[in-house]
Amino acid sequence: MKFHWKVLLWMLAGAVAGMAMQLTLEAPAWTGASWTKTEAGIVLTKTAGPTKKIAGGTEIVAVVTGRGSAEEQKLSLEKEGELKSILAEADNGEVLWLETSDSELLPVALAMDPDSARSQWLAPFDFAADIFMSLLKMLIVPIILTSIITGVTSVGQMADLRRMGIKTALYYVATSLLAILLGQLLVNLIRPGDGATLGLQILDSESLAPEASFIDVLKRMIPENIFASLGSNGAMLQVIFFALLFGFFVTQAPTPHRERITQFFESAFEVMLKMAQGVLSLLPYGVFALMVRVVAKTGFVAFEPLLLYMGTVALALVLHSCVVLPLILKLVGGISPISWFKAVSPALMTAFSTSSSSMTLPVTLETVEKRGKVSNKVTSFTLPLGATINMDGTALYECIGVIFLAQYYAASTPEFVLTLGMQGMIVLMALLASIGAAGIPSAGLVMMLTILAALGLPLEGAALLLAVDRPLDMLRTVVNVWSDSCAAAVIARTEGEIGPTLTGESE
């Protein structure tokens, strides 16, 4: 059986197993808190899980359910058992609002009880998924460093490097901008934020908020200590900047140093690819464990108020990946989109299950070069860059998410008006923020805070989207990786390369 079909079958098996757990194994809603009785109500004495950000000792007098809807009701708490009865009727992902003695509302998005039967059955799958993700993370920095240095040195002359760099940059900016404009068009046509009834889960903005402006992203590109940057998967822009600079100056070094350094990094890159092949032999089983975990843990209640928003994002992602990018492949590169999709399908399935373009990078390099027949010179230059700065799906998602929130606030707050000028700022900032977004799960949600801050909208508004971020993150990561692979194919074709897949022939 071909490898990509094996991956697909294990992915489907994981989804079925996760759904079976979702339907057959009990997983009561859980707050993670301990309570004691007082005269006024109950006091939160110990916090964990969903309530870990709420201070212990907080006095709770009521629970507000159905907040913001016609079914909203306030249930007073005179004893601990009343809260337990409310939890017994709640579902995972549902947001309960705890009203304190001073009338402050504290939202808690309920989680799955770690002592439940489903959680116990999930434990081995969690372990396997964590091991597989760690193996992929282990490869990120060394592969990016060695591949970019090898790619830059293999390009050769400065004119060749400049030519390929300009082509790559133009492609990445153009496709990201097309994705953002498509998202802007759809969110304004469908208007999912108008009349939306949603409960807010307050974010810990200190842990999630990015730097104040895009200028700070540019500043962070230059590493103060490259060895510290190499020790962090969150410093990819710094690693890429150093690798590009180092690779360029290797080409300027005199003989024999140029040849020695070039051969060293070429050898290191080959060794890293061999390591990647070893890890990727576990891909079907890693994908299986990841899918079981995601499907079994995902509740359905949280999706209901955001179905129209989810549909808007999903429609935009489908149109961009199935219409815009295939047209670029065909018209610019003269490449069969169907043949190219078949060639890179293992990378797309890995992107879907890991929600990380960086962790998918070893698979993307392997499939584009081996199955897509694109030269190492092109793949080692374009793909590591794309995994960090080319985020079509993320840019599209940020634009739709921010405009959705702006529509929501405009409908509920008469003072706030979403103008065309503000939408233009959203488009520009979504493009810039997507370049600075890390290739890690939910990075797009984090970068969205930058745009909300620039518009003067509450940062906690991004929490509206937390409940449904995981499935959308999986989809937009597929689009990110698909766009990266299309970039490699188009640039290879413009560089005069002709391989079986590039000409549309079957593998």
C-alpha positions as CSV (number, residue, x, y, z in Angstrom):
1,M,0.0,0.0,0.0
2,K,1.3,3.5,-0.9
3,F,2.4,5.5,2.1
4,H,-0.1,8.4,1.7
5,W,-3.0,6.0,1.6
6,K,-1.7,4.3,4.7
7,V,-1.6,7.7,6.5
8,L,-5.1,8.5,5.3
9,L,-6.5,5.2,6.5
10,W,-4.9,5.5,10.0
11,M,-6.2,9.1,10.1
12,L,-9.8,7.9,9.4
13,A,-9.4,5.1,11.9
14,G,-8.3,7.6,14.6
15,A,-11.3,9.8,13.8
16,V,-13.6,6.8,14.1
17,A,-12.0,5.6,17.4
18,G,-12.2,9.2,18.8
19,M,-15.9,9.5,17.8
20,A,-16.6,6.1,19.4
21,M,-15.1,7.3,22.7
22,Q,-17.1,10.6,22.3
23,L,-20.4,8.7,22.0
24,T,-19.9,5.7,24.4
25,L,-17.6,6.8,27.3
26,E,-18.8,9.2,29.9
27,A,-16.8,12.4,30.4
28,P,-18.6,14.7,32.9
29,A,-18.1,18.4,32.7
30,W,-15.4,19.6,35.1
31,T,-14.3,22.9,36.6
32,G,-11.3,21.7,38.5
33,A,-12.3,23.6,41.6
34,S,-13.0,22.7,45.2
35,W,-15.7,24.6,47.2
36,T,-16.8,25.2,50.8
37,K,-20.1,26.5,52.1
38,T,-20.5,30.0,53.6
39,E,-23.5,32.0,54.7
40,A,-23.7,34.0,51.4
41,G,-23.0,31.2,49.0
42,I,-19.9,29.0,48.3
43,V,-16.2,29.8,48.3
44,L,-13.8,28.6,45.7
45,T,-10.9,27.2,47.8
46,K,-8.8,25.3,45.3
47,T,-8.4,25.9,41.6
48,A,-7.2,23.7,38.7
49,G,-8.1,23.1,35.1
50,P,-10.6,25.6,33.8
51,T,-10.7,27.6,37.0
52,K,-6.9,27.8,37.6
53,K,-6.9,31.5,36.6
54,I,-9.4,32.5,39.2
55,A,-8.1,33.3,42.6
56,G,-8.8,30.9,45.4
57,G,-11.0,32.2,48.1
58,T,-13.4,33.9,45.7
59,E,-17.0,33.9,47.0
60,I,-19.5,32.7,44.4
61,V,-23.2,33.5,44.9
62,A,-24.8,32.5,41.6
63,V,-24.3,30.8,38.2
64,V,-25.5,32.5,35.1
65,T,-26.4,30.0,32.3
66,G,-27.3,30.7,28.7
67,R,-25.7,34.1,29.0
68,G,-26.6,36.6,26.3
69,S,-29.5,34.4,25.0
70,A,-33.3,34.3,25.6
71,E,-32.7,31.3,27.9
72,E,-30.4,33.2,30.2
73,Q,-31.1,32.5,33.9
74,K,-29.4,33.2,37.2
75,L,-29.2,30.3,39.6
76,S,-28.4,31.3,43.2
77,L,-26.0,29.1,45.1
78,E,-26.9,28.3,48.8
79,K,-24.9,25.1,49.0
80,E,-22.2,23.2,47.2
81,G,-24.6,20.5,45.9
82,E,-26.4,23.0,43.8
83,L,-23.3,23.7,41.7
84,K,-22.8,20.0,41.3
85,S,-26.3,19.6,40.0
86,I,-25.7,22.4,37.5
87,L,-22.5,20.7,36.3
88,A,-24.3,17.4,35.9
89,E,-26.5,19.0,33.3
90,A,-23.7,20.9,31.5
91,D,-21.5,19.6,28.7
92,N,-17.8,19.9,27.9
93,G,-17.0,23.2,26.2
94,E,-20.0,24.9,27.7
95,V,-19.3,28.3,29.3
96,L,-20.7,28.9,32.8
97,W,-20.6,32.4,34.4
98,L,-19.9,32.4,38.1
99,E,-21.2,35.6,39.8
100,T,-19.2,36.8,42.8
101,S,-20.4,38.5,45.9
102,D,-19.4,41.9,44.4
103,S,-21.4,41.1,41.1
104,E,-18.3,40.3,39.0
105,L,-18.9,37.7,36.4
106,L,-16.2,35.0,36.0
107,P,-16.6,32.8,32.9
108,V,-15.4,29.2,33.0
109,A,-15.3,27.0,29.9
110,L,-15.9,23.5,31.3
111,A,-13.4,20.8,30.5
112,M,-13.4,16.9,30.5
113,D,-13.1,15.4,34.0
114,P,-9.6,13.9,34.1
115,D,-10.9,11.0,36.3
116,S,-13.6,10.1,33.8
117,A,-13.7,6.8,31.8
118,R,-13.0,8.6,28.6
119,S,-10.0,10.4,30.0
120,Q,-8.6,7.1,31.3
121,W,-9.0,5.4,27.9
122,L,-7.4,8.4,26.2
123,A,-4.2,8.3,28.4
124,P,-2.2,5.9,26.1
125,F,-3.2,7.9,23.0
126,D,-2.2,11.1,24.7
127,F,1.2,9.5,25.5
128,A,1.8,8.3,21.9
129,A,0.7,11.7,20.5
130,D,3.0,13.6,22.8
131,I,5.9,11.4,21.9
132,F,5.3,11.8,18.2
133,M,4.9,15.6,18.5
134,S,8.1,15.8,20.4
135,L,10.0,13.9,17.7
136,L,8.7,16.3,15.1
137,K,9.6,19.3,17.2
138,M,13.1,17.9,17.7
139,L,13.7,18.1,13.9
140,I,12.5,21.7,13.4
141,V,15.5,23.9,14.2
142,P,18.3,21.7,12.8
143,I,16.4,21.1,9.5
144,I,15.6,24.8,9.1
145,L,19.2,25.8,9.8
146,T,20.9,23.2,7.6
147,S,18.4,23.4,4.7
148,I,18.4,27.2,4.4
149,I,22.2,27.4,4.6
150,T,22.5,24.6,2.0
151,G,19.9,26.2,-0.2
152,V,21.6,29.6,-0.1
153,T,25.0,28.2,-0.8
154,S,23.6,26.0,-3.6
155,V,22.0,28.9,-5.4
156,G,25.5,30.2,-6.0
157,Q,25.9,33.7,-7.4
158,M,24.3,36.7,-5.8
159,A,22.2,37.4,-8.9
160,D,20.7,33.9,-8.7
161,L,20.0,34.3,-5.0
162,R,18.4,37.6,-5.6
163,R,16.3,36.3,-8.4
164,M,14.9,33.3,-6.4
165,G,14.4,35.5,-3.3
166,I,12.4,38.0,-5.2
167,K,10.2,35.3,-6.8
168,T,9.6,33.7,-3.4
169,A,8.8,36.9,-1.7
170,L,6.4,38.0,-4.5
171,Y,4.6,34.7,-4.4
172,Y,4.2,34.7,-0.6
173,V,2.9,38.3,-0.4
174,A,0.6,37.8,-3.4
175,T,-1.1,34.6,-2.2
176,S,-1.4,35.9,1.4
177,L,-3.0,39.1,0.1
178,L,-5.4,37.2,-2.2
179,A,-6.4,35.0,0.8
180,I,-7.0,38.0,3.0
181,L,-9.1,39.8,0.4
182,L,-11.2,36.6,-0.2
183,G,-11.8,36.4,3.5
184,Q,-12.8,40.0,3.7
185,L,-15.2,39.6,0.8
186,L,-16.9,36.6,2.3
187,V,-17.2,37.9,5.9
188,N,-18.8,41.1,4.6
189,L,-21.2,39.2,2.4
190,I,-22.2,36.6,5.0
191,R,-21.8,38.9,8.1
192,P,-21.7,36.1,10.7
193,G,-21.1,38.7,13.5
194,D,-24.4,40.4,13.1
195,G,-26.8,39.3,15.8
196,A,-24.4,36.7,17.2
197,T,-25.1,35.7,20.8
198,L,-21.9,34.6,22.5
199,G,-20.4,34.2,26.0
200,L,-17.0,35.6,26.6
201,Q,-14.2,33.5,28.1
202,I,-11.6,35.9,29.5
203,L,-8.1,35.4,28.2
204,D,-5.0,35.6,30.2
205,S,-3.7,38.4,28.0
206,E,-0.4,38.6,29.7
207,S,0.5,35.1,28.5
208,L,-1.0,35.4,25.1
209,A,-0.5,39.0,24.0
210,P,2.2,39.5,21.4
211,E,4.4,42.5,21.0
212,A,2.8,45.8,20.6
213,S,3.5,46.3,16.9
214,F,4.8,44.7,13.8
215,I,8.0,46.7,14.2
216,D,8.7,44.6,17.2
217,V,8.4,41.5,15.0
218,L,11.1,42.9,12.7
219,K,13.3,43.7,15.7
220,R,13.0,40.1,17.0
221,M,14.2,38.8,13.6
222,I,17.8,39.7,14.6
223,P,19.1,37.3,17.3
224,E,21.1,38.7,20.2
225,N,22.4,35.2,20.9
226,I,22.0,32.7,18.0
227,F,22.7,29.8,20.4
228,A,19.8,30.8,22.6
229,S,17.6,31.1,19.4
230,L,18.7,27.7,18.3
231,G,17.4,26.3,21.6
232,S,13.8,27.5,21.0
233,N,11.2,26.5,18.5
234,G,9.6,29.8,19.0
235,A,12.5,31.8,17.5
236,M,12.2,30.6,13.9
237,L,12.5,34.1,12.4
238,Q,15.8,34.6,14.2
239,V,17.1,31.2,13.0
240,I,16.0,31.9,9.4
241,F,17.6,35.4,9.5
242,F,20.9,34.0,10.8
243,A,20.8,31.1,8.3
244,L,20.2,33.4,5.3
245,L,23.0,35.7,6.4
246,F,25.4,32.8,7.2
247,G,24.7,31.1,3.9
248,F,25.3,34.3,1.9
249,F,28.7,35.0,3.6
250,V,29.7,31.4,3.1
251,T,29.5,32.1,-0.6
252,Q,31.8,35.1,-0.1
253,A,34.4,33.2,1.9
254,P,37.7,32.3,0.1
255,T,38.8,28.8,-0.9
256,P,39.2,26.3,0.8
257,H,36.9,27.5,3.6
258,R,33.9,28.0,1.4
259,E,34.0,24.4,0.1
260,R,34.6,23.0,3.6
261,I,31.7,24.8,5.2
262,T,29.4,24.1,2.3
263,Q,30.2,20.4,2.4
264,F,29.7,20.3,6.2
265,F,26.2,21.7,6.0
266,E,25.3,19.6,3.0
267,S,26.3,16.5,4.9
268,A,24.4,17.7,8.0
269,F,21.3,18.4,5.9
270,E,21.5,14.9,4.5
271,V,21.8,13.4,8.0
272,M,18.8,15.4,9.1
273,L,16.8,14.2,6.2
274,K,17.7,10.6,7.1
275,M,16.5,11.3,10.7
276,A,13.3,12.8,9.3
277,Q,12.7,9.7,7.3
278,G,13.1,7.6,10.4
279,V,10.6,9.7,12.3
280,L,8.2,9.8,9.4
281,S,8.0,6.0,9.3
282,L,6.0,6.5,12.4
283,L,3.7,9.0,10.8
284,P,0.6,6.8,10.3
285,Y,0.6,5.8,13.9
286,G,1.3,9.3,15.2
287,V,-1.5,10.7,13.1
288,F,-3.8,8.0,14.5
289,A,-3.0,8.9,18.1
290,L,-3.4,12.7,17.3
291,M,-6.8,12.2,15.7
292,V,-8.1,10.0,18.5
293,R,-7.1,12.7,21.0
294,V,-8.6,15.6,19.1
295,V,-11.9,14.0,18.2
296,A,-12.5,12.4,21.6
297,K,-11.8,15.6,23.5
298,T,-13.8,17.9,21.3
299,G,-17.2,18.7,22.7
300,F,-20.1,19.8,20.4
301,V,-21.9,22.4,22.6
302,A,-19.2,25.0,22.0
303,F,-19.7,24.9,18.2
304,E,-23.4,25.8,18.1
305,P,-23.2,29.6,18.5
306,L,-20.3,29.9,16.1
307,L,-21.5,27.7,13.2
308,L,-22.0,30.6,10.8
309,Y,-18.5,31.9,11.6
310,M,-17.0,28.5,11.2
311,G,-18.7,28.0,7.9
312,T,-17.5,31.4,6.7
313,V,-13.8,30.5,7.5
314,A,-14.1,27.0,6.1
315,L,-15.7,28.3,2.9
316,A,-12.9,30.9,2.4
317,L,-10.2,28.2,3.1
318,V,-11.8,25.9,0.6
319,L,-12.1,28.5,-2.1
320,H,-8.5,29.7,-1.7
321,S,-7.1,26.1,-1.7
322,C,-9.3,24.7,-4.4
323,V,-9.6,27.7,-6.7
324,V,-7.0,30.4,-6.2
325,L,-3.9,28.2,-5.6
326,P,-4.8,25.7,-8.3
327,L,-5.2,28.5,-10.8
328,I,-1.8,29.9,-9.9
329,L,-0.3,26.4,-10.3
330,K,-1.9,26.0,-13.7
331,L,-1.6,29.5,-15.2
332,V,1.8,30.5,-13.8
333,G,3.6,27.2,-13.5
334,G,1.8,25.1,-16.1
335,I,1.4,22.4,-13.5
336,S,-1.5,19.9,-13.0
337,P,-3.2,20.8,-9.6
338,I,-4.5,17.3,-9.2
339,S,-1.1,15.6,-9.8
340,W,0.5,18.1,-7.5
341,F,-2.1,17.4,-4.8
342,K,-1.5,13.7,-5.0
343,A,2.3,14.2,-4.7
344,V,2.1,16.3,-1.6
345,S,-0.9,14.6,0.1
346,P,1.2,13.1,3.0
347,A,2.4,16.6,4.0
348,L,-1.2,17.9,3.9
349,M,-2.5,15.0,6.1
350,T,0.4,15.7,8.5
351,A,-0.5,19.4,8.6
352,F,-4.1,18.5,9.3
353,S,-3.3,16.3,12.3
354,T,-0.5,18.4,13.8
355,S,-1.9,21.9,13.2
356,S,1.7,23.0,12.8
357,S,3.4,24.0,9.5
358,S,6.8,23.9,11.3
359,M,6.3,20.4,12.6
360,T,5.1,19.4,9.1
361,L,8.2,20.8,7.5
362,P,10.2,17.5,7.4
363,V,7.3,15.8,5.6
364,T,6.9,18.7,3.2
365,L,10.6,18.7,2.3
366,E,10.5,15.0,1.7
367,T,7.3,14.9,-0.4
368,V,8.0,17.9,-2.5
369,E,11.5,16.7,-3.3
370,K,11.0,13.0,-3.6
371,R,7.4,12.8,-4.9
372,G,7.1,16.2,-6.5
373,K,10.6,16.0,-8.2
374,V,11.5,19.6,-7.2
375,S,15.3,20.1,-6.8
376,N,16.9,20.4,-3.4
377,K,18.1,23.9,-4.4
378,V,14.5,25.2,-4.6
379,T,13.0,23.2,-1.7
380,S,15.7,24.0,0.8
381,F,15.3,27.7,0.1
382,T,11.5,28.1,-0.3
383,L,9.9,25.6,2.1
384,P,11.7,26.6,5.4
385,L,10.9,30.2,4.6
386,G,7.3,29.4,3.7
387,A,6.8,27.3,6.9
388,T,7.5,30.5,8.9
389,I,6.4,33.5,6.9
390,N,3.9,32.2,4.3
391,M,0.6,31.8,6.2
392,D,-2.3,32.1,3.7
393,G,-4.7,30.2,5.9
394,T,-3.7,32.1,9.0
395,A,-3.9,35.5,7.3
396,L,-7.3,34.7,5.9
397,Y,-8.5,33.5,9.4
398,E,-7.2,36.6,11.1
399,C,-9.0,38.9,8.7
400,I,-12.3,37.0,9.1
401,G,-11.9,36.6,12.9
402,V,-11.3,40.3,13.5
403,I,-14.0,41.5,11.2
404,F,-16.4,39.0,12.8
405,L,-15.6,40.3,16.3
406,A,-15.9,43.9,15.0
407,Q,-19.4,43.1,13.6
408,Y,-20.3,41.5,16.9
409,Y,-19.2,44.6,18.9
410,A,-20.8,47.0,16.3
411,A,-24.2,45.1,16.8
412,S,-24.0,45.2,20.6
413,T,-22.2,48.6,21.1
414,P,-23.7,51.5,19.2
415,E,-20.6,53.6,19.8
416,F,-18.4,51.2,17.8
417,V,-18.6,51.5,14.0
418,L,-16.7,49.3,11.6
419,T,-15.5,51.6,8.8
420,L,-13.9,50.8,5.4
421,G,-10.7,52.5,6.7
422,M,-10.6,50.1,9.6
423,Q,-11.1,47.2,7.3
424,G,-8.2,48.4,5.2
425,M,-6.1,48.4,8.3
426,I,-7.3,44.9,9.2
427,V,-6.2,43.7,5.7
428,L,-2.7,45.3,6.0
429,M,-2.2,44.1,9.6
430,A,-3.4,40.6,8.9
431,L,-0.8,40.4,6.1
432,L,2.0,41.6,8.4
433,A,0.9,39.6,11.4
434,S,0.7,36.4,9.4
435,I,4.4,36.9,8.4
436,G,5.3,37.1,12.1
437,A,3.1,34.2,13.2
438,A,5.0,31.1,14.4
439,G,4.3,27.8,12.8
440,I,2.7,26.4,15.9
441,P,-0.8,25.4,16.9
442,S,-3.1,28.4,17.4
443,A,-0.4,31.0,16.5
444,G,-3.0,32.8,14.4
445,L,-5.2,33.3,17.4
446,V,-2.3,34.8,19.3
447,M,-1.4,37.1,16.4
448,M,-5.0,38.2,16.2
449,L,-4.6,40.1,19.5
450,T,-2.2,42.5,17.7
451,I,-4.9,43.5,15.3
452,L,-7.6,43.8,18.0
453,A,-5.3,46.1,20.0
454,A,-4.7,48.3,17.0
455,L,-8.5,48.7,16.4
456,G,-9.1,49.5,20.1
457,L,-11.2,46.3,20.6
458,P,-11.1,44.3,23.8
459,L,-8.4,41.7,23.6
460,E,-10.7,39.2,25.4
461,G,-12.8,39.2,22.3
462,A,-10.5,36.7,20.8
463,A,-11.6,34.3,23.4
464,L,-14.9,34.1,21.6
465,L,-13.1,32.0,19.0
466,L,-11.2,29.7,21.4
467,A,-13.8,27.0,21.6
468,V,-13.7,26.4,17.8
469,D,-10.1,27.3,17.2
470,R,-8.7,23.7,17.1
471,P,-10.7,22.4,14.1
472,L,-10.2,25.7,12.2
473,D,-6.5,25.6,13.1
474,M,-6.2,22.1,11.5
475,L,-7.9,23.4,8.3
476,R,-5.9,26.6,7.9
477,T,-2.6,24.7,8.5
478,V,-3.4,22.5,5.6
479,V,-3.9,25.6,3.5
480,N,-0.6,27.1,4.7
481,V,1.4,23.9,3.8
482,W,-0.5,23.6,0.5
483,S,0.5,27.1,-0.4
484,D,4.1,26.5,0.5
485,S,4.3,23.4,-1.7
486,C,2.7,25.3,-4.6
487,A,5.3,28.0,-4.2
488,A,8.1,25.4,-4.5
489,A,6.5,24.0,-7.6
490,V,5.9,27.3,-9.3
491,I,9.3,28.7,-8.5
492,A,10.9,25.4,-9.7
493,R,9.1,25.7,-13.0
494,T,10.1,29.4,-13.5
495,E,13.7,28.2,-12.8
496,G,13.5,25.8,-15.8
497,E,13.0,22.6,-13.8
498,I,10.8,19.9,-15.4
499,G,9.9,16.8,-13.4
500,P,7.2,14.1,-13.8
501,T,4.8,15.8,-11.4
502,L,5.5,19.3,-12.7
503,T,4.4,18.2,-16.2
504,G,1.3,16.7,-14.9
505,E,2.3,13.1,-15.4
506,S,1.2,10.5,-12.8
507,E,3.7,9.3,-10.3
